[in-house]
Amino acid sequence: MRNFFLTFIGLCFSLAVGAQIPGQRPGTFGNPNGRPAPGTPEIDSLQEEVVKDTFGIYKFFAGNPFYETAYADSSLNQYVHQYDPARRRTWDYMTLGLAGSPAQAIVYEPILRRGFDIGMHQYDLYAKNAGQVPIYRMQTAFTNVEYAQLGDQNNGFFGAQFASNFGKGFTLSLDFNRQNQNSTTTLFQRQRLRSNTLGLGMWFKSQNQRYNGYLTLVNNKFERQENGGVRDSIFTGEGQFSTPQNARIFLSGARSRYQTQEARFTQYFQLNRFGKGDSLSTDTIAVKGKQVYQVAHSISLQNVLSRYSDVELSGVGGFYAPFQKDSRGIRHFLDYQKIENQFRILTFQSQGPLVGRVREEGGLLEVGLVHALHRIQQEPRDSTLNEVFLQGKWRLSPVPLLDLNLSAQFNILGNIGDYQLMGEMDFKLGKLGVLKGKAVNQLYSPNLIQREFWVTQQPLWRNDFRKTLETNLQASLVLDRWDLTLGAGFNLLNSPIFFDTSGLVKQTNKAVSIIQFWIQKNFVFWRLHLDNQLALQRSSDDIIRLPGIFGKHSLYFQGTLFKVLKSRIGFDLRYQSEYYADYYFPLTGQFQLQDTRIVDFYPAIDAFGAFQVTKFRAFVKWENLSQLIFGEQLFFQSSYYPVPPSNGFRIGIKWFFAD
């Protein structure tokens, strides 16, 4: 088996060096907007399966309906066999061994702060907020459904997207995902989880197109049995550790629940008009070159509930030290509500009729004022906070080859002085490719969990930390002709806040820098493809711990079998260099430092086959074939939370309908 592994690695590198025919897909780096905090609108955190439009379906968000992308989820691409959101990205996230479990970035990404933050980000990868519910402009309805069975019949993932026009001027969209991990044979003890995310979007537009209203609703619910991690670091396959259920764990009675609900109503009213008619002729939006002026208002209501409890403390030893305040059990309860009002004035230059094209209006400029009222209850303490901040956005093309996207916000009440400045640039190099750049500078106050934390109605800490100043710079050169992307990033954090090896929150006076380099190169030889991604990163201080190397490679055959069956069959390889990976402490819901266990270098290999007939797609997948090679070694991404060794076979289907 070890010879097989070495042969596979050698084949990958030989193809990487010897292939001469360029591929067809340009690369991108990560999430171009960073990692959004809850409440951040208009950001898709996952890679979408978007191809050249064939159904006349266009996707946008209520916070910015003037910028669309074509949506036609019917291709056979690299994400068909990736059911896990942590892997349906340019750069993977690390999880606690299971899809749907708490996750954080492997390749460093900043969290974009927008006002007050409670500090619970462990489910950001999966949860939606009302600003992230997609709205669709289309002529005909569509439905997209997918199902994947994970390991056995007790584990499964189901997703569905639906959108349709109802009557004149009314559109409904739905986005739903559900995941269950309930196996008693393939998972470790108390590793069960269940999650549901539901987003509803409703769009109403008046007959003359001057008024548009959007109602978006979301509900996210994550429930987990918490085992605190697995004590064992190897899997013997025999004796008392013959199945994952026999492995020793830290906690036997802990449970957690994290749930959010949000409703947002956003409306736009056209101030000027240019004539009468439908959207294909002289309607205000469709008159090319005309300057359009609008006013916008949105109101949102949000509720967050976080609960953790453990009443079986016998046998846990000092696991909760120094958090245990009552010998009878441990509990943390957080209830949070927010009411937000936002007023904006905006203008743009219409690009003309929308028939057969995405909407991307020119020179969008907007300014706004936001008021947010926060009510926070950490049992038993109640508090409120009022915030007011100014914000602005400007999307412009000063010269034909240059696109700029600028935004700013500044707090003038509540967390006064917090701000965020962000700029993105695309400089077109003709047939050669695109030079991309991004800069973010933000000053933000400590989040709620960093400022104060209560356990079993007793205060653990109440801190008066300084604000953190963070600067992030990125540049990448996308060379379409050679299917190559080269990039570099620099991140600087002044006075960052972190959780130490005891789980306690600390702040350093140091400035911590993170340097990153990445390369993406895809090769094609006949019908054999080799896709490669490699990221290098280094932190100047070990309060931020990252693997120095993270890589992904995919070697596969792509072609048509039996004249009708589009196929992609091959292997995926992922790995990171060894390092002291963070530990997830379930009581606080935070990733913290640890010095007791190194996450070793482990080349995880998956075999897959993805197939398509018209709009129906299916996949089969065997994850972590490396277990056959390294039988005694478990696969870790986060310390103490291994991937279950016998939970690797997957099957799934995806079906896209357009009526």
C-alpha positions, 0 to 999 in steps of 0.5 A: 500500500505504501508503494501505491501511495508513493506511485500516486504522488510521483504520478501527480508531480510528473504530470505537473512538470510534464504536461504542456497543454493548458487547461480551461478554467481560470483560478481564484483565491479564497473568498474575495470578501474575507470571512463575513461576520453574522449580519454582513450582507451580500456575501456568498461564502461558498463557491457556487456552481455557476456556469455560462447561463443557459436558462435565463436565471440571474441571481442577486441579493436584496442588499444590492439588486443592481449586481447579478451573476448568471446561475445555471447549476447543471454542470459537471465540475469539481464541486459535484462530489464535494457535499461538505461545505468545508471543501466546497471552497477554493481553500478548505476549512478545518472541521472537528472531523465531520461535515457540519461541525464547528469549523475555521479557516486553514488558510488565514482569512480576516473576519469582516466586522460590521458593528457589534459582534457576539463572537460566536463564529464556529458555524459561520461556514454553514449559517446564512443571514438575511442578507445572504438569501439569494433572489432570482430574476428569471422567466421560468421556475427552477428547482435544484435538489441534492442528497448525499448519504454519508457512511450509512443510512443514519447519516445524510445531507439534503439540500434544495433551492427553488424559485418561481414567479407567482402572478405579476410582480411577485417572486419566491425563492427558497434555499434549504439544507439539512444534515444529520450525523446520527450513526452509532457504528461509524462515528465516535461516541457522542459525535452526533449532530443535526443542522438545518438552515432555511432561507426564504426570499420574496420579491415584489415589484410594481408594474412601472418598476419604480418600487421594489420590495424584498422580504428575506427570512432565515432560520439556522439551527445547530445541535450537537452532542459534545464529546470534547474530543478523542483521547486516543491518537491512533486507531488499532483496528483490534481489541477495545478500540476495534470501532470508533465507538470504543475510543475514549472521549473527554465528555459523556453528557455535554450538549450544545445548541446554536440557533438564529432567526432573522427577518429583513424587509428591504425596499427601493423607490425610484426618484426619477422616471424617464417614460412609460412602458415595460422593462424591455423598452422605456422603463426607468431601469432599461434606458441605457446611459440614464442616471438613476436615483433611488432611496432605500430603507431596510429594517431587520429583526434578529434573534440568537440563542446559544446554550451549552450544558453538562450535568455529568461531571464525574470522570471529566477530571479537570476538563472544565478548569478553571470554568467549573463554578458548581459541582452539580453541573455547568451551563452557559446561556446567551440570548441576543436580539437586534433591531436594525434600521438602515437608510440609503441614497444611491445612484447609478448609470443604467446599462440598458435592457436586461434581456439576455444579460446579467445586470451590472449597473455602472458607477453605483454610488451610495451613502447610508445611515444605520441604527442598531439596537442590541439586547444581550442576556448572558444568564443572569446579566442583561444589557443593551447597546445602541449603535449608529454608523455611517456607510458608503459604497462606490463601484466605478471604472475610471478607465475601461480596463480598470474596475474598482469596488470601494466601501467604508463604514464608521461608528459614531455611536456605540463602539465609537471610532470603529471603522472599516475601509475596503477596496477591490481592484480588477485590472484587465490585461486583455487576453493575458488575464487579470491582475486582482488586488484587495485591501482591508483596514479595520479597527474594531472593538472586542466582541461580547465573548472576549469582553465578558463570559458567564458560566452557571450564573457566575462571571468568568471574566469581564475585560476592558480590552483595547480595540484591534487594528487589522490590515489585510493586503492581497494581490493575485495575477490570474493568467487565463491563457495558462490556467495559472494564478499566482498570489501573495497576501500580507496581514497585520494585526495590532493588539490581537485578542486570543484564547490561550491554552487554558481557554482564557481570553488574552490580549497581546501588545504585540503586532502580529503579521501573517505572510501568505503566498499561493499558486494554482495551476491546472494541466490538461493532457488529452482527457487527463486533468491535474488541478493543483493548489498550494498555499504557504503561510507564516505567522510572526507569533504563535498566538496565531497558529497556521500550517506552513503548507496547505495543498490540494491536488486532483487527478482525474479523467474527464470525458463522455462514456457510452456516448451519453454519460459525462464522467469525471473519475479520479483522486483528490489529495489534500494535506497540511504540514504538521503544527500545533493546531487549535483545540475547539473548547465546546463551552465557549464555542472558541478555537483556542491554543494548545501545546500537547498534541501536534497534528501530523502531516497526513496525505488524505486521498479520496477516490471519486466518480461523478457522472451526468446525464442531461440535468441529472448528476450523481457521484460515488466517493470513498474518502480517506483511502490513506487509512489503508496505508496508515492503518494506525494513524488517525486523520486530524485537522483540529487537535483531539478531533479526528475524522472517523476512520470507518466513515468514508464511503459516500453516494449522492445525487443532484438534479436540476429542473427548469420548467 
